[in-house]
Amino acid sequence: MNVHPLPSYSRRDVLYLAAGAAACLVMAASPIAAFAQTAPGGAPLKIATIGAGREGGALGTLFAKAGHPVMFSSRHPEQLNDLVASAGPLAKAGTVAEAIAFADVVLLVVPYPAVEQIGKDHGKALAAKALVMDISNPIAGRDAEDLIKWVEQQGGAGLATAALLPGAHLVRAFNAINYAKLPELAHRQPDPVGVPIAGDDQNALAIASRLIKEIGFEPVVVGGLAMGKYLNVRTPLAGVHTPDEIRQIAATLK
Ligand SMILES: NC(=O)c1ccc[n+]([C@@H]2O[C@H](COP(=O)([O-])OP(=O)(O)OC[C@H]3O[C@@H](n4cnc5c(N)ncnc54)[C@H](OP(=O)(O)O)[C@@H]3O)[C@@H](O)[C@H]2O)c1
């Protein structure tokens, strides 16, 4: 006979669920709750991409084609005309400051060494957004060794980005799905592709989940930002998985 009241949950699971429930109560009274309460469908959200290269360009295009106004940005917005044209009538380009001012939610899709300066220049404005989706990865061998070491000391990419963007409502997502595959993987039937996501803010997770569904993927919350270290290339969660596969893999990582 099983005498445990919650036999299939670890203490950590229970704490996580309790925190989620408490966050939902707070969220219901929050001024940005309206965003989450429109999930899974609702009014278009204005989306900024900081970084409009391979991954930022591909993701921003999916969002523009799904009906969301998108402003692509980089340090050289004048070079983004072709991208804007291919993303369709809802897309435009601007400076990083212009894109943040325009947006309800921001996609951060830059080489990881750029995140620190972006935090210094725009941290306050980013903290005011309901969601900053962090797609950027620190990658050993590509990025400087001291940066990689610092990220590890923070507890991985999720917590490191949180340290660089204090107060931002972060959700890591799409970190290890190759840009070139995004268009063909979107809306895959009959088995939608799963996107592991990690965040500490329930409202931001709800918005991210809504947006990810709208571009044809299935979000799977794998935990808080501390799990963000697994949302990177060269981890078991990297690549293309079904939602069930993501849940199974994530369970082995906790
Ligand atoms: N490529 C993929 O398949 C993929 C998949 C998942 C995640 N990611 C991650 O996404 C991030 C971007 O990768 P990517 O392949 O898209 O790189 P990319 O093609 O080189 O594009 C990088 C973009 O960031 C902009 N940028 C660089 N420094 C910036 C700064 N300080 N402020 C504003 N914009 C800046 C660049 O434009 P300017 O130089 O003109 O400013 C460019 O638009 C990386 O962290 C990567 O690990 C990539």
The ligand as an SDF file (V2000), in Angstrom:
LIG
                    3D

 48 52  0  0  0  0  0  0  0  0999 V2000
   21.9800   30.0850  -35.7940 N   0  0  0  0  0  0  0  0  0  0  0  0
   21.1930   29.1990  -35.1570 C   0  0  0  0  0  0  0  0  0  0  0  0
   20.6980   28.2280  -35.7610 O   0  0  0  0  0  0  0  0  0  0  0  0
   20.8720   29.4120  -33.7040 C   0  0  0  0  0  0  0  0  0  0  0  0
   19.9500   28.5550  -33.0920 C   0  0  0  0  0  0  0  0  0  0  0  0
   19.5940   28.7590  -31.7530 C   0  0  0  0  0  0  0  0  0  0  0  0
   20.1990   29.7910  -31.0280 C   0  0  0  0  0  0  0  0  0  0  0  0
   21.1190   30.5740  -31.6340 N   0  0  0  0  0  0  0  0  0  0  0  0
   21.7540   31.6380  -30.8470 C   0  0  0  0  0  0  0  0  0  0  0  0
   21.2430   32.8700  -31.3050 O   0  0  0  0  0  0  0  0  0  0  0  0
   22.2590   33.8720  -31.2020 C   0  0  0  0  0  0  0  0  0  0  0  0
   22.4250   34.5120  -32.5530 C   0  0  0  0  0  0  0  0  0  0  0  0
   22.8680   33.5270  -33.4650 O   0  0  0  0  0  0  0  0  0  0  0  0
   22.7740   33.7510  -35.0450 P   0  0  0  0  0  0  0  0  0  0  0  0
   23.2240   32.4930  -35.6670 O   0  0  0  0  0  0  0  0  0  0  0  0
   21.4650   34.3290  -35.4160 O   0  0  0  0  0  0  0  0  0  0  0  0
   23.9230   34.8590  -35.2420 O   0  0  0  0  0  0  0  0  0  0  0  0
   24.1410   35.8280  -36.4640 P   0  0  0  0  0  0  0  0  0  0  0  0
   23.5440   35.2650  -37.6980 O   0  0  0  0  0  0  0  0  0  0  0  0
   25.5910   36.1530  -36.4580 O   0  0  0  0  0  0  0  0  0  0  0  0
   23.3030   37.1270  -36.0560 O   0  0  0  0  0  0  0  0  0  0  0  0
   23.6540   37.8800  -34.9350 C   0  0  0  0  0  0  0  0  0  0  0  0
   22.8160   39.1540  -34.9420 C   0  0  0  0  0  0  0  0  0  0  0  0
   23.0950   39.8750  -33.7480 O   0  0  0  0  0  0  0  0  0  0  0  0
   23.3590   41.2450  -34.1190 C   0  0  0  0  0  0  0  0  0  0  0  0
   24.2070   41.8000  -33.0900 N   0  0  0  0  0  0  0  0  0  0  0  0
   25.4680   41.4500  -32.7500 C   0  0  0  0  0  0  0  0  0  0  0  0
   25.9060   42.2010  -31.7320 N   0  0  0  0  0  0  0  0  0  0  0  0
   24.8850   43.0390  -31.4100 C   0  0  0  0  0  0  0  0  0  0  0  0
   24.7290   44.0650  -30.4340 C   0  0  0  0  0  0  0  0  0  0  0  0
   25.6960   44.3750  -29.5880 N   0  0  0  0  0  0  0  0  0  0  0  0
   23.5440   44.7110  -30.3930 N   0  0  0  0  0  0  0  0  0  0  0  0
   22.5540   44.4220  -31.2600 C   0  0  0  0  0  0  0  0  0  0  0  0
   22.6470   43.4540  -32.2060 N   0  0  0  0  0  0  0  0  0  0  0  0
   23.8090   42.7850  -32.2700 C   0  0  0  0  0  0  0  0  0  0  0  0
   23.9930   41.1340  -35.4970 C   0  0  0  0  0  0  0  0  0  0  0  0
   23.8520   42.2970  -36.2560 O   0  0  0  0  0  0  0  0  0  0  0  0
   24.9270   43.4890  -36.2640 P   0  0  0  0  0  0  0  0  0  0  0  0
   26.2830   42.8420  -36.2780 O   0  0  0  0  0  0  0  0  0  0  0  0
   24.5930   44.2440  -37.5080 O   0  0  0  0  0  0  0  0  0  0  0  0
   24.6500   44.2690  -35.0370 O   0  0  0  0  0  0  0  0  0  0  0  0
   23.1060   40.0570  -36.1180 C   0  0  0  0  0  0  0  0  0  0  0  0
   21.8930   40.6110  -36.5700 O   0  0  0  0  0  0  0  0  0  0  0  0
   23.5240   33.1770  -30.7140 C   0  0  0  0  0  0  0  0  0  0  0  0
   23.6770   33.3820  -29.3310 O   0  0  0  0  0  0  0  0  0  0  0  0
   23.2630   31.7200  -31.0330 C   0  0  0  0  0  0  0  0  0  0  0  0
   23.9360   30.8260  -30.1620 O   0  0  0  0  0  0  0  0  0  0  0  0
   21.4620   30.4170  -32.9510 C   0  0  0  0  0  0  0  0  0  0  0  0
  1  2  1  0
  2  3  2  0
  2  4  1  0
  4  5  1  0
  4 48  2  0
  5  6  2  0
  6  7  1  0
  7  8  2  0
  8  9  1  0
  8 48  1  0
  9 10  1  0
  9 46  1  0
 10 11  1  0
 11 12  1  0
 11 44  1  0
 12 13  1  0
 13 14  1  0
 14 15  2  0
 14 16  1  0
 14 17  1  0
 17 18  1  0
 18 19  2  0
 18 20  1  0
 18 21  1  0
 21 22  1  0
 22 23  1  0
 23 24  1  0
 23 42  1  0
 24 25  1  0
 25 26  1  0
 25 36  1  0
 26 27  1  0
 26 35  1  0
 27 28  2  0
 28 29  1  0
 29 30  1  0
 29 35  2  0
 30 31  1  0
 30 32  2  0
 32 33  1  0
 33 34  2  0
 34 35  1  0
 36 37  1  0
 36 42  1  0
 37 38  1  0
 38 39  2  0
 38 40  1  0
 38 41  1  0
 42 43  1  0
 44 45  1  0
 44 46  1  0
 46 47  1  0
M  CHG  2   8   1  16  -1
M  END
$$$$
